[in-house]
Amino acid sequence: MAAHQVMKAFVEHKPVLKGIDFTVAPGEVVSLIGPSGSGKTTFLRCLAMLETLSGGEIHFKGQCVATAKPDKTVIRAAQAIRADVGMVFQQFNLWPHLKVIDNVTEALIRVRGMSRSQAVAIAEPLLDKVGLLNKRDDYPKRLSGGQQQRVAIARALAMAPQILLFDEPTSALDPEVRQEVLLVMRALAEEGMTMLVVTHEMSFARDVCSRVVFMDGGQVVEDAHPDAFFAAPATERARKFLNQLSI
């Protein structure tokens, strides 16, 4: 996936993203870090095709899938690959009226056109993968926040995406349950899943990710290997950010 001079403004003349160039290769695990309001989540939502661009282009699998004024070719390309881009949100976004198993199978049935038995055959191993097969018939309200987020990860994986986008997946969780979500994400990284993670979990960015992208003011300020970034950031802005976190 590649972004070329991506811009986004929700209010005219007040850009949130200011011409971002970015690529992620298959198998990479990239963390997007930076202060609040730096544009990380907006950029992720643009990559997920959940926001209309104000400028620039996004390419995926050799095709342009997003522009400021998409034509029919771009729209068709985006529709064709949308299921290949999975997203895990900060607030889980599970359907409260559906059981865990149905949360995971719903898109397989409605989007992929599978029968329920086919969808369940895919969903159950994924729930087992995230350690929640024994919760398959529970409703989300009976789960902890960490369990709900793991269900959300299983739901995203059910569509067999080529890239997974995570928007601060642990920020809504109590400290004691964050680790259970991070362990699932670490396992996915070890299996070779391509991942782009907006996070404040610096230990995850340092120990699991292959690259760290530091954003500030709607721009990419640094893009480096974690060892280099955390040991000796190249910019004063990044050094100040890390010092505030007491890394």
Secondary structure, 3 states (H helix, E strand, C coil): CEEEEEEEEEECCEEEEEEEEEECCCCCEEEEECCCCCCHHHHHHHHCCCCCCCEEEEEECCEEEEECCCCHHHHHHHHHHHHHEEEECCCCCCCCCCCHHHHHHHHHHHCCCCCHHHHHHHHHHHHHHCCCHHHCCCCHHHCCHHHHHHHHHHHHHHCCCCEEEEECCCCCCCHHHHHHHHHHHHHHHHCCCEEEEECCCHHHHHHCCCEEEEEECCEEEEEECHHHHHHCCCCHHHHHHHHHHCC
